[in-house]
């Protein structure tokens, strides 16, 4: 291929990407005082949510749902991103199962379909199934690949690594906390239902990033380390607590722990110090408080939500109508 020809293809790919990024509704949405799980239920074609600060470190899992035409990204068990997608249309169904990322290319072109551009391609099979940026009409329209909004595809590409797990399922529930790939594929829940009291099993995951999720609806807190649940306890919160919010541990010194409140919308001043009195609003067993205090480290996040941690009700497809005859 000559330089001029290659340059021409690059311009064509850029033009296609620009068209996708400027399409109706194609944008990142602000979750405000809500949660990523709440946001995914209301996304329109081309929209996505992205809040990686909720879990700065830990293993990443992407769950793609062919029924709802949405995908959810979890890090350290915490939902940090959600997006609308477009999977394989009739005759080109996207296969379900547990996959790993086999190959990554920022600029990639289809060898099967007219050299079509596939920006931020992440290959799942050697037979042509991949994640990549593409058009999102609101229904399954691809040749089997999983199309993503351009902005989400770019952000996701920057976070993933070869070998990362991707689950493609046709179950309609949305997990609130990342399950194992096997549970996700079956549409089950990772949340233990018994016992309901204080549970502490740090040996289940001896090291790694820590996230604490407090559900006001369930009256329960979960502790995740390296994406594995290691503890839980009943927790109540005094006073009004609308929506969702989060804290991160900045540092620990001779004066104790210093936490910052994370902004979940543009209306909140970023990185506000958290006064110690604020923690008095959270009522939990003293043994649980001591156990959590013994393992937290700078970068630990605490997410408080009015959501239940149990799987959500089935999510309606983005657009329920099928494409008209002849549409691709």
C-alpha positions in Angstrom: 0.0 0.0 0.0 1.4 3.4 -1.0 1.7 6.3 1.4 -1.0 8.3 -0.3 -3.4 5.4 -0.3 -2.8 4.7 3.4 -3.3 8.4 4.2 -6.6 8.4 2.3 -7.8 5.4 4.3 -6.8 7.2 7.5 -8.8 10.2 6.5 -11.8 8.0 5.7 -11.6 6.4 9.2 -11.3 9.7 10.9 -14.4 11.0 9.0 -16.4 7.9 9.9 -15.4 8.3 13.6 -16.4 11.9 13.5 -19.8 11.0 12.1 -20.3 8.4 14.9 -19.2 10.9 17.6 -21.6 13.6 16.3 -24.6 11.3 15.9 -27.9 12.0 17.6 -27.6 11.3 21.3 -24.0 10.1 21.1 -22.5 11.5 24.3 -21.3 10.9 27.8 -24.0 11.4 30.4 -23.6 12.9 33.9 -25.0 10.4 36.5 -25.6 13.3 38.9 -26.6 12.0 42.3 -27.6 8.6 40.9 -25.5 5.5 40.2 -24.1 3.8 37.1 -26.7 1.0 37.4 -29.5 3.6 37.4 -27.9 5.4 34.5 -27.7 2.3 32.3 -31.5 1.9 32.5 -32.1 5.4 31.0 -29.4 5.6 28.3 -30.4 6.4 24.8 -28.6 5.0 21.7 -25.0 6.2 21.6 -25.0 7.4 25.3 -22.7 6.1 28.0 -21.7 6.8 31.6 -18.1 6.8 32.8 -17.0 7.2 36.5 -13.6 5.3 36.9 -12.8 7.2 40.1 -15.4 5.0 42.0 -12.8 2.2 41.9 -9.3 3.4 40.9 -7.7 -0.1 40.9 -8.5 -3.7 40.8 -9.5 -6.4 38.3 -11.8 -5.3 35.4 -14.8 -7.3 34.1 -17.0 -6.2 31.1 -20.5 -7.7 30.9 -22.2 -7.4 27.5 -25.9 -8.0 27.3 -27.4 -8.9 23.9 -31.0 -8.7 25.1 -30.9 -5.2 26.6 -28.2 -3.9 24.1 -26.2 -2.5 27.0 -22.8 -3.2 28.6 -21.5 -2.7 32.1 -17.9 -2.3 33.1 -16.8 -3.2 36.7 -13.5 -2.6 38.4 -12.8 -4.2 41.8 -16.5 -5.3 41.7 -17.8 -1.8 41.4 -19.7 -0.5 38.4 -17.6 2.3 36.8 -19.1 2.5 33.3 -22.2 1.7 31.3 -23.0 2.0 27.7 -25.5 1.3 24.9 -24.2 -1.1 22.3 -25.2 -2.8 19.0 -24.6 -6.5 18.7 -25.1 -9.0 15.8 -28.3 -8.7 13.7 -30.3 -11.8 12.7 -28.1 -14.2 10.8 -25.0 -12.8 12.4 -25.7 -13.3 16.1 -23.0 -12.3 18.6 -22.0 -15.5 20.5 -22.6 -15.7 24.2 -20.0 -17.0 26.6 -16.9 -16.0 28.5 -14.1 -14.5 26.4 -10.8 -12.8 26.9 -9.3 -10.0 24.9 -6.9 -11.5 22.4 -5.7 -8.5 20.5 -5.9 -4.7 20.5 -5.5 -2.2 17.7 -6.4 1.5 17.9 -6.8 1.6 14.1 -8.1 -1.5 12.5 -10.0 -2.5 9.4 -12.2 -5.5 8.7 -10.7 -8.2 6.5 -14.2 -9.6 5.9 -16.4 -6.6 5.2 -15.1 -4.1 2.7 -12.2 -2.9 4.8 -14.7 -1.3 7.2 -13.0 0.8 9.9 -13.1 -0.7 13.4 -11.6 2.0 15.7 -10.3 0.9 19.1 -10.7 -2.8 18.1 -10.4 -5.4 20.9 -10.6 -8.9 19.5 -12.6 -11.6 21.4 -12.4 -14.5 18.9 -10.1 -15.3 15.9 -13.2 -15.7 13.8 -14.2 -12.1 13.6 -15.9 -11.1 16.9 -14.6 -7.9 18.5 -15.4 -4.8 20.5 -15.0 -1.6 18.6 -16.5 1.8 17.9 -19.4 1.9 15.5 -22.8 3.1 14.6 -25.5 2.5 17.3 -29.0 2.6 15.9 -30.6 1.2 19.0 -31.0 -2.5 17.9 -28.7 -5.4 16.9 -27.2 -4.3 13.6 -23.6 -5.6 13.3 -22.1 -8.7 11.6 -21.5 -10.2 15.1 -19.2 -7.6 16.6 -20.1 -5.5 19.6 -20.3 -1.9 18.6 -19.6 0.8 21.2 -19.9 4.6 21.2 -16.6 6.1 20.0 -16.0 7.9 23.3 -16.6 4.8 25.4 -14.6 2.6 23.1 -11.6 5.0 23.5 -11.9 5.1 27.3 -12.4 1.4 27.6 -9.3 0.7 25.3 -7.2 2.7 27.7 -8.2 0.6 30.7 -8.1 -2.9 29.4 -5.3 -5.4 29.0 -4.8 -8.5 26.9 -6.4 -11.4 28.7 -9.1 -9.4 30.4 -12.4 -11.2 30.8 -15.5 -10.2 28.8 -18.8 -12.0 29.4 -21.5 -11.9 26.7 -24.9 -12.9 28.0 -28.5 -12.9 26.9 -29.9 -12.7 30.5 -31.8 -9.5 31.2 -30.8 -8.7 34.8 -28.1 -6.2 35.6 -25.7 -7.1 38.5 -25.2 -4.3 41.0 -21.8 -5.8 42.1 -19.6 -7.7 39.7 -20.2 -11.4 39.8 -17.8 -14.1 38.7 -17.9 -14.7 34.9 -19.8 -18.0 35.4 -22.5 -16.3 37.6 -22.8 -13.4 35.1 -23.3 -15.8 32.2 -26.1 -17.6 34.1 -27.7 -14.4 35.2 -27.3 -15.0 38.9 -26.3 -12.9 41.9 -22.9 -12.8 43.6 -24.5 -11.4 46.8 -24.5 -13.9 49.7 -28.0 -14.2 51.2 -27.0 -15.8 54.5 -25.9 -15.1 57.1 -27.3 -11.5 57.3 -25.0 -10.4 60.2 -21.3 -9.6 60.4 -19.2 -11.7 58.0 -15.4 -11.3 57.7 -13.2 -13.6 55.5 -10.1 -11.7 54.5 -8.3 -14.9 53.5 -10.7 -15.1 50.5 -8.5 -12.4 48.9 -5.4 -11.6 50.9 -4.3 -8.5 49.0 -5.3 -5.9 46.4 -7.4 -2.7 46.1 -10.3 -2.3 48.5 -13.8 -1.0 47.8 -16.6 -0.7 50.3 -20.2 -0.5 49.0 -23.0 0.6 51.4 -26.6 0.0 50.3 -29.1 2.1 52.2 -31.9 0.0 50.6 -30.5 -3.2 51.9 -29.1 -1.8 55.2 -25.9 -3.6 54.3 -22.2 -3.0 53.5 -20.0 -5.2 51.3 -16.2 -5.1 51.4 -14.4 -6.2 48.2 -10.7 -6.8 47.8 -9.2 -7.3 44.4 -12.8 -7.9 43.2 -13.6 -10.6 45.8 -16.1 -10.1 48.6 -14.3 -10.6 51.9 -16.8 -9.1 54.4 -20.3 -7.8 55.0 -22.3 -6.3 57.9 -25.6 -4.6 58.6 -25.2 -0.8 58.3 -27.7 2.1 58.8 -27.3 5.7 57.9 -28.8 8.6 60.0 -30.3 11.6 58.2 -31.3 12.1 54.6 -29.1 10.4 52.0 -30.5 10.9 48.5 -28.9 9.3 45.5 -25.3 8.0 45.5 -22.0 9.5 46.6 -18.5 8.2 47.2 -15.4 8.8 49.3 -11.7 8.0 48.7 -8.9 7.6 51.3 -6.3 10.2 50.5 -3.7 9.3 53.1 -3.1 8.0 56.6 -0.9 9.9 59.1 -0.4 10.4 62.8 -3.7 12.2 63.0 -5.6 9.4 61.4 -7.3 8.8 58.1 -8.0 11.6 55.6 -10.9 11.1 53.2 -12.1 13.1 50.2 -15.6 13.2 48.8 -15.7 12.3 45.1 -17.8 14.3 42.7 -20.4 12.2 40.9 -21.8 15.3 39.0 -20.4 18.6 37.8 -22.4 20.4 40.5 -20.2 19.2 43.4 -16.8 20.7 44.2 -14.3 18.0 43.5 -12.1 16.5 46.3 -13.9 18.0 49.3 -12.3 16.9 52.6 -14.7 14.7 54.7 -15.1 15.9 58.3 -14.7 13.1 60.9 -18.2 13.8 62.2 -19.7 12.6 58.9 -18.6 9.0 59.7 -20.8 9.2 62.8 -23.8 9.0 60.6 -23.0 5.4 59.7 -24.0 2.8 62.3 -22.3 -0.6 62.0 -21.0 -3.3 64.4 -17.8 -2.1 66.1 -16.1 -5.3 65.1 -16.8 -4.5 61.5 -15.5 -1.0 61.8 -12.3 -2.2 63.3 -11.9 -4.9 60.7 -12.3 -2.5 57.8 -10.0 0.1 59.5 -7.3 -2.5 59.7 -7.2 -3.1 55.9 -8.0 0.3 54.2 -5.2 2.0 52.4 -4.8 5.1 50.3 -7.0 4.7 47.2 -9.7 2.8 49.1 -13.1 3.9 48.0 -16.4 3.9 49.9 -19.6 4.1 47.7 -22.9 4.8 49.4 -26.1 4.2 47.3 -29.8 4.1 47.8 -29.8 1.2 45.3 -30.2 -2.4 46.4 -27.2 -4.5 45.8 -29.4 -7.3 44.4 -29.6 -7.7 40.7 -31.9 -5.1 39.1 -35.2 -5.9 37.4 -35.0 -6.7 33.7 -33.9 -3.7 31.6 -36.0 -2.8 28.5 -34.1 -2.7 25.2 -32.9 0.7 24.0 -35.3 0.6 21.1 -37.8 -2.2 20.9 -38.6 -1.9 17.2 -36.7 -3.9 14.7 -34.8 -2.3 11.8 -36.8 -1.7 8.7 -36.4 -4.0 5.7 -33.0 -3.3 4.1 -31.5 -1.5 7.0 -28.0 -2.7 8.2 
